[in-house]
Amino acid sequence: MTAVQHAAVREKFTRNAITLALSALLPMGAAHAQDVQELAVSQATSQTEEDYKVENSTSVKYTQPLLNTAKSITVIPQSVMKDRNVDSLRSALRNVPGISMAAGEGGTPTGDSMSIRGFSAANNILIDGVRDIAGYSRDIYNVEAVEVAKGPGAAIYGRGAAGGAVNLQIKTATLDEFTDVSLRLGTENDYRAQVDSNLTIGETSALRINALLDDGDVAGRNYVNNSNNAVALSFATGLGTESRLSVNADYQKQDNLPDYGMPWVSNSSSSDPVAELAAYEGGPSNADFDNFYGNIYRDFEDIKGQSLTAKYEYDLNNSTMLRALVRTGSIERQSVVTAPRFISVTTSTDVRLSDEKTRDTKDSMTVFQGDLIGSYQQGNIKHDIAAGVELSREKFERWNFEAIVPDNLNDTPELVDLYNPDAEVAFTGQYARTDKSNEATGDTKAIYVFDTITLDPQWQLSLGLRWDSFETEYFYDLDGDDPSVKLNAKNDELSWNAGIVYKPNASSSIYFGAGNSFSPTAEDLTASSNSNSNQNNLDPEETLSYELGYKWEMYDGKLFANAAIFRSEKTNALTDDPFFDDEQSSYDTLNGKQRVDGIELGLAGNLTDKLSIIAAYTFQDSEVVNAEGADASQIGAELPRTPEHSYSVWGRYDYSDALAFGLGAQYMGKRYNSSTPASREVADSYMIWDMMISYQATEQLSLQVNGSNLTDEDYVDQIGGGHYIPGEGRYLSVTANYQF
């Protein structure tokens, strides 16, 4: 036997030995495993680049096509985002009803903060299955697809995910040769230039470059503007082989004038607003929605983000793949933003400029994920398995950002008129970083396994378990009398999901799914440092969800429809402890209970050869079932930011090979900013209309006109406790795309 033959034998023996060792950890012996199919990397791909219908999830942990997954999952592909002129995560999520955006407030910065099915998902935004840290507004220039998985999902994603989670699938290098260049000009003195270029290097390697220059004002908002410069590089090698490595790096820098919107006319039973505002108590005032209540010389927002991700995939054989992912990254944010507040709504319509919010933070993370993805046949039963481990360290740092030269707007204090605010009042102060005020770390150790068991062509059973150990350490007085004082918390939690799928035929499925989640008090790494608070000693809140649904493919698989009814219950929600007096009212128990019952309907794909559609409707009946102490008045009230009715519909009609039209609408029902009837404010329902005209001028050049909020509707988009942020006004743009 030659040396080459010896090496081949050793390689084959090594692979078989690894397969046997790994399979010993699985529910069946590897000796019975047969090569079922060649495993494919999970991709939320459409059938064509123009197709609105998506076959698979963006997550490797959902091993089955969406048709056979016992959960409501919506994937917004690149084709929809391009037609609708989407440039941010927030605008992409307009295609998914049942999601309501929150405004930044207090310790929570402005950015992509939202509720899904009634519960916060601010800390449950992921990129390629890895938790994305920090609060900021995400651009989609380097995003292939956006996925929303509704219902508790701690077994999939870890802590949080009480109402659902959002996963962004990033663009990666492929074995294609293309360059796409686009330039958009809009009615808000704005431009957006993008380049997406993919180059092959040899037979199995490729390099992809995505770059963005974006700058412009926000439609319908005076003074507010955003600027974003970003670049992302992706290198992949071994494509099309059994051993694949990809390395992705990205960098972005945002320079924004932040927007905290407008003040509510507070709803308080103890006092009445002045006569001019009496008719608007408990909602928005009658001021122009264009009004800006900040100061252009003081307010700013600088964000710098970077990340580096390496992913390695190795096919042991046609039925088993190993996957390892390592990511490190950070988001740095420095900002001053004016929170609009009345000087006294009972005596005046003036708004003060003295309620400035400063932020100087850095969020960083290093994470490792290791997965085994396998498909095995044992007799007549097939097992599709995803098992793995996750190790991560998250770190949060905050510095004091203070007026080193006195802030005249704060010290005077300056007031502006509600109906005619002056955003250009002279500012003579100066802010700068001083001491570090607090620092927190969060360490996660997790192990998980998911098994979809195909019993026969009609029945599937899916089971999933994840064990998390989440430990936090929070130094909250670094600039105070005792920098060593800290709070510690540790949570060891078992999460689960289960589902059963019955397939009447190959193109439809009836399913029942259930799952849970846990939400620690230090979910965002910080904890209450109030000496009168006991939250740090409480167990996590828990949420259970049950869902019964039907999915089917019509018109030869070109159109996908889904319908589901669900119940999500937070069974031990935080609520006031009734046995402590007012001075200790921040003491809490886990005796609260909250519930959301609802219906989901969805449609995506081609109704005809010329008409494509993506549409969805969500009904939510939310309720505080139990609360105690001062919170008892909430019983029976709706949950914050949980509209009863919401829907989104978008259709594209291809008039010819060169000309296409698009038209869509989004409806959002009324939403409250809290569950306390005596002091909550309400945002009215609204509907906005969008349109598109696309013309393929040549084989390489296409032109596209988009219009959003065509009727220039005034509406509340993001809801906060003391303020709200209006949605964007009418906006028109022209985009030129050139491909070569």
Secondary structure, DSSP 8 states (H G I E B T S, - for coil): --HHHHHHHHHHHHHHHHHHHHHTTSSS-GGG-------------BSSTT---B-S-SSTT--S-GGG-SS-EEEEEHHHHHHTT--BHHHHGGGSTTEEEE--BTTB-SSS-EEETTEE-TT-EEETTEE--S----B-TTEEEEEEEES--HHHH-S--SSEEEEEEE----S--EEEEEEEEETTS-EEEEEEEEEEETTTEEEEEEEEEEEEE-TTSSS-EEEEEEEEEEEEESTTSSEEEEEEEEEEEEEE-----EE-B---TT----GGGGGGTTB--SS-TT---S-TTT-EEEEEEEEEEEEEEEEEETTEEEEEEEEEEEEEEEEEEE--EES-TTT--EEES--EEEEEEEEEEEEEEEEEEEEEEETTEEEEEEEEEEEEEEEEEEEEEEEEE--HHHHTT-EEESSS--TT-----EEEEEEEEEEEEEEEEEEEEEEEEEEETTEEEEEEEEEEEEEEEEE--TTSS-TT-EEEEEEEEEEEEEEEEEEEETTEEEEEEEEEEEE-TTTTS-----TT--GGGS--EEEEEEEEEEEEEETTTTEEEEEEEEEEEEEEEEEE-TTS-GGGTT-EEEEEEEEEEEEEEEEEEESSSSEEEEEEEEEEEEEEEE--GGGGGGTT---TT--SEEEEEEEEEE-SSSEEEEEEEEEE--EES-S-TTT--EE--EEEEEEEEEEE-SSSEEEEEEEESTT----EEEE-SSEEEE----EEEEEEEEE-
